[in-house]
Amino acid sequence: MSEKISELILTAGPSITEREIAYVLDAVKSGWNWNHSDYIHKFEKTFSDYVGANHAIATSSCTGALHLAMLAAGIGEGDEVIVPELTWIATASAVTYVGATPVFCDVDPDTWSMDANSLEKHITHKTKAIIPVHLYGHPCDMDVVMAIANKHNLTVIEDAAQSIGSEYKGKKTGSFGDLASFSFQGAKALVTGEGGMLLVKDKDVYERARFKGDHGRDPNRTLFNIEIGYKYKMSNMQAALGLAQIERVDEIVDKKIQIFKWYKERLQNIPELQLNDEKSWAKNIFWMSSVVLSDKIKMSRDDFIAKLKDKNIDSRPIFYPISSFPMFESQDNPNAYHVGLRGINLPSGHNRTEEEIHYICSCIHEILGKEANSVPVKNWMQYRENIWKEIKNLKTGEPEDGKIILENDGQKMGYLLPIGEEHKNNDEIIKLLSNWRENSQKYFPSQFKVTEEGTKNWLQKALIEAADRILYLVYDERDKPVGHVGLFRFDYQNQSCELDNIVRGDDSASKGIMTIACNALMQDSFSRYGLDKMYLRVFSDNDRAISLYKNLGFQEIQRVPMTKQEENDQVVWLPYMDSPYKKVDRYFTTMEIGKSDL
């Protein structure tokens, strides 16, 4: 039986790096006035080049992009648009926004995308357009779709919301139809929080879509509107995030594919489960790794989801068949109804690990009464759980339990005690920590006015409540607290962490006590937590600290140029990514030490 983990494994989640943070921060600082659309234009150009499209419009959502596509394509009252039964409701909703009628066709039982035979059966003299949806990242059979569209003179609007990076016969999804829409909602492969992109082939259609998406403004008269339009523009800050994401698209897509491979390796021996397909002519990005329960599995989908939740595994249903909603008339699309009522999206966020997928699959085998595949995997999650438990015990137990004695040549120099629950209401300790933070903060990336109340909040939220962070007070031989040092940012897969918050707050203490304290904590931590490496980050002009770290055996492995940003009473040091000619004020240096180096 799989031991239940303590933290919920979420279904989705993005990949955010320093690049995204730097771009967004730059947009916040300088993306106004003359530069108010710089990131929007860069994002549109980079995205359209990636897909292979003529024109692009960044929008506030994919739903907005679909609505603009309807308007620009001239779809309206009395028209019918064929939509696959299995999709998110926005595909059909956008059709209704212009007064047209969505007509639902069935899906392919393997790919879960639009079925060509069902599609053609639903075409009437009222049909104006087709919206193929590349569901969960698997492309529709676009040769067949385009042939049917050409035969009946229909507009093709690709709903590529979930398929950024997917390919049909070597071409990106979104490059086939007359128009195409993409989504950057927070659960998608690429994110801007909320947001979308409309790609358009024809220049006149593109200009019509841009006009309608900006309140129908007269392009030749300032603030004069000549039609009722809509507000579907993306913000410059969202576009900055989107630009960083599209610049990393291959890395992000590769991780999605890897996550699915981990699932397939472990679940393919269960014939009662149908996993995502990938046809020979397709590149599926597996935006969501999913399973469909066969009818041989007698429990309901909701019961299956509940059993996963009991194991702290988040999941969600595959989209319901749209005609099952009360706003629409029920239709006979058996494949869509089977997949839509028996399908489950498994955790597929970018930061999911092989160990987590292994745990999820083991639980699925257990729920179904199956024997799990013997796929070797390091028990990373159990390692994490052990560390969390140990740190919690140190912060909530008796202080003496976590005491680390400091010695030098056999002489007692003092000791370390973990900061925990008993300290958060200790006014003397709070005052000391506040003074130390105030005096030392020029060596931390974010500098702001320190208050005792703020220190209490920091102690509670960022330290005591943190599962993988612990701070020790350094006491000298006089039983006087003279500084602190801690551990933070555990990397469980690589069995490493960061030596954190090293502050000497009392110069009257014995010389070298912080070196002895750091060395003692490192020795204890390598043993207690089974670490292989330890890291720290320090500003290059902090000579005193760097000298300490070098004496401990740390070696520099990276340095990042930093620039100073000042706003009112706050100073923030940020990675510098602009012109190579601007003066760099200081560097943020990363140093490393291995267990064998002690």
Buried (B, 14 or more C-beta within 10 A) or exposed (E): EBEEBEEEBBBBBBBBEEBBBBBBBBBEEBBEEEEEBBBBBBBBEBBBEBBEBEBBBBBBBBBBBBBBBBBBBEBEEEBBBBBBBBBBBBBBBBBBBBEBBBBBBBBBBBBBBBBBEBBBEBBEEEBBBBBBBBBBBBBBBBEBBBEBBEEBEBBBBBBBBBBBBBBBEEBBBBBBBBBBBBBBBEBBBBBBBBBBBBBBBBEEBBBBBBBBBBBBBEEEEEEEEEEEBBEBBBBBBBBBBBBBBBBBBEEBBEBBBEBBBBBBBBBEEBEEBBBBBBBEEBBBBBBBBBBBBEEEBEEEBEEBBEBBEEBBBBBBBBBBBBBBEEEBEEBEBEBBBBBBBBBBBBBBBBEBBBBBBBBBBBBBBBBBEBEBBEEEBBEBBBBBBBBBEBBBBBBEEEBEEBBBEBEBEEEEBBBBBBBBEEBBEEEEBBEBBBBBBBEBBEBBBEBBEBEEEEBBEBBEEEBBEBBBBBBBBBBBBEEEBBBBBBBBEBBBBEBBBBBBBBBBBBEEBBEEBBBBBBBBBBEBBBEBBEBEBBBBBBBBEBEEBBEBBEEBBBEBEEBBBBBEEEEEEEBBBBBBBEEEEEEEBBBBBBBBBBBEEE
